[in-house]
Structures are given as C-alpha cells and as structure tokens.
Amino acid sequence: MERLKSILASGTYTVVIIDEGNVAVRYGLVTLEDLLDLIRLKPDDVELVITGRDADPELIERADLVTEMKEIKHYYRKGVSARVGIEK
C-alpha cells in the first residue's frame, strides 16, 4: 500500500490500475480501508482503476464510475485452457 501511495503521489502516472483489488479485499490481502485511502489520496489528474468482482458497497459509493462485466461467451467453454499471462 505504501508503494501505491507513492505511485499516486509521484505525478509520474496518469492512470494507476489495481488489478483485482476488490478480490484482494474479499480474501483479506488488503483492507477495504486501504482501498478507500487510495481513493482519498488520488490526485484529481490521476485515473485510479480498481478491478475485481464483488466490490464492497462502500467502495461503490465512493467511486466516480462503477461498471460490471459478465461473461456472455468464453473460449473456455470450447475446451481452451487458461493461458499464462491472461487467465492465470
């Protein structure tokens, strides 16, 4: 979290992505408060993207934009295994 705070404050990046951040909260790897702190600390000129299913309602309330994706069609159903760097 300290590294992410530093990245947000650095002025180097205009987009910061916390991939599967919501899942990390669900499994106790980070706290909800950790993510909410990052949102509070985010400069206005930085886009902070937090991905993952089952976002906490408090995070949803605090976010500026919330989207939900659902599977319509997936090649896994045709027998294609998870690919390194994509699904695993």
C-alpha positions as CSV (number, residue, x, y, z in Angstrom):
1,M,0.0,0.0,0.0
2,E,2.8,2.4,0.7
3,R,4.2,1.8,-2.8
4,L,0.8,2.5,-4.3
5,K,0.5,5.7,-2.3
6,S,3.9,6.7,-3.5
7,I,3.0,6.0,-7.1
8,L,-0.2,8.0,-6.8
9,A,1.6,11.0,-5.4
10,S,4.6,10.9,-7.8
11,G,3.0,12.8,-10.6
12,T,4.6,10.2,-13.0
13,Y,1.4,8.3,-13.9
14,T,-2.0,9.5,-15.2
15,V,-3.6,6.0,-14.9
16,V,-3.0,3.6,-12.0
17,I,-4.6,0.2,-12.1
18,I,-5.1,-2.0,-9.1
19,D,-5.9,-5.3,-10.8
20,E,-8.3,-7.5,-8.8
21,G,-8.2,-5.1,-5.8
22,N,-11.7,-6.0,-4.9
23,V,-10.8,-9.7,-4.8
24,A,-7.8,-8.8,-2.6
25,V,-10.2,-7.2,-0.1
26,R,-12.5,-10.2,-0.2
27,Y,-9.7,-12.6,0.6
28,G,-8.2,-10.3,3.3
29,L,-5.0,-9.5,1.4
30,V,-5.7,-5.8,1.8
31,T,-8.4,-4.0,3.8
32,L,-11.3,-2.1,2.4
33,E,-9.9,0.9,4.3
34,D,-6.7,0.5,2.3
35,L,-8.5,1.0,-1.0
36,L,-10.7,3.8,0.4
37,D,-7.5,5.6,1.5
38,L,-6.0,5.3,-2.0
39,I,-9.2,6.9,-3.4
40,R,-8.9,9.7,-0.9
41,L,-5.3,10.3,-1.7
42,K,-5.7,10.2,-5.5
43,P,-4.8,13.5,-7.2
44,D,-7.6,14.9,-9.4
45,D,-5.5,14.4,-12.6
46,V,-4.9,10.6,-12.0
47,E,-7.4,7.9,-13.0
48,L,-7.5,5.1,-10.4
49,V,-8.9,1.9,-11.7
50,I,-9.7,-0.9,-9.2
51,T,-10.8,-4.2,-10.8
52,G,-12.4,-7.4,-9.5
53,R,-15.7,-8.8,-8.6
54,D,-17.9,-8.1,-5.6
55,A,-16.8,-4.6,-4.8
56,D,-17.8,-3.5,-1.3
57,P,-20.9,-1.2,-1.3
58,E,-18.8,1.5,0.5
59,L,-16.2,1.4,-2.3
60,I,-19.0,1.6,-4.9
61,E,-20.5,4.6,-3.1
62,R,-17.1,6.4,-3.0
63,A,-16.1,5.6,-6.7
64,D,-16.8,8.0,-9.5
65,L,-17.5,5.2,-12.0
66,V,-18.6,1.6,-11.5
67,T,-19.1,-1.0,-14.2
68,E,-19.9,-4.6,-14.1
69,M,-18.8,-7.2,-16.6
70,K,-20.4,-10.6,-17.1
71,E,-19.5,-13.5,-19.4
72,I,-21.5,-13.8,-22.5
73,K,-19.2,-16.1,-24.4
74,H,-15.9,-17.6,-23.4
75,Y,-13.5,-19.9,-25.3
76,Y,-13.0,-21.9,-22.1
77,R,-16.4,-23.5,-22.8
78,K,-14.8,-24.9,-26.0
79,G,-12.0,-26.5,-24.1
80,V,-9.4,-23.8,-24.3
81,S,-7.3,-23.9,-21.1
82,A,-6.4,-20.9,-19.1
83,R,-3.5,-19.1,-20.7
84,V,-0.4,-17.9,-18.9
85,G,-0.4,-14.1,-18.5
86,I,-4.1,-13.9,-19.4
87,E,-6.2,-16.0,-17.1
88,K,-3.5,-17.4,-14.8
